[in-house]
Amino acid sequence: MNDEVRQLWRVGDVECLMISCRSDAELQMRRIDSPDSPDGAILLRELYPTKSDLYERARDLRAKYERDAAI
């Protein structure tokens, strides 16, 4: 099984990734440069039946993290 990993966005030390496999996709939020894991500490993992649902959620999360980073 070949999973495709794609970075959707990065705000500060948080990145949002899409990991797709066949028909479904996983959204992961990771903290960059975390000492806990060389790939970054996973902050959030969500599964979606379609990529379009995942993209919508990723846009919402990006807006939230950009607002929080501006504070």
C-alpha positions in Angstrom: 0.0 0.0 0.0 1.5 3.4 -1.1 0.3 6.3 0.9 0.7 9.8 -0.6 1.7 12.4 1.9 1.1 16.1 1.0 1.7 19.2 3.1 -1.4 21.4 2.7 -0.2 24.3 4.7 2.1 25.5 7.5 1.6 28.2 10.1 4.4 28.8 12.5 5.5 25.5 13.9 2.3 23.6 12.9 1.8 21.8 9.6 -1.3 20.3 8.1 -0.8 17.1 6.0 -3.1 15.0 3.9 -2.3 11.3 3.8 -4.3 9.7 1.1 -4.8 6.0 0.4 -7.2 4.7 -2.3 -10.6 6.4 -1.8 -10.2 7.9 1.7 -7.8 10.4 3.3 -6.4 11.3 6.7 -5.8 14.8 7.9 -2.9 15.2 10.3 -1.8 18.3 12.2 1.8 18.1 13.4 4.1 20.3 15.4 7.3 20.8 13.6 10.7 20.1 15.3 9.1 18.4 18.3 11.6 16.4 20.4 9.0 13.7 20.8 9.2 12.5 17.2 11.4 13.2 14.2 8.3 13.7 12.0 6.7 16.0 14.6 4.2 15.4 17.3 0.8 14.6 16.0 -1.7 17.1 17.3 -4.8 15.9 15.4 -5.8 13.0 13.2 -9.1 12.8 11.4 -10.3 10.4 8.7 -12.4 11.5 5.7 -14.3 9.5 3.1 -13.4 12.1 0.4 -10.6 14.5 -0.2 -13.0 17.4 -0.8 -14.3 17.0 2.8 -10.7 16.9 4.1 -9.8 20.1 2.1 -12.7 22.0 3.6 -11.7 21.0 7.1 -8.1 21.9 6.4 -9.2 25.4 5.2 -11.1 25.9 8.4 -8.2 24.8 10.6 -5.8 27.1 8.7 -8.0 30.1 9.3 -8.1 29.2 13.0 -4.3 28.8 13.3 -3.6 32.0 11.4 -6.0 33.9 13.7 -4.3 32.3 16.8 -0.8 33.1 15.4 -1.8 36.8 15.0 -2.7 37.1 18.7 
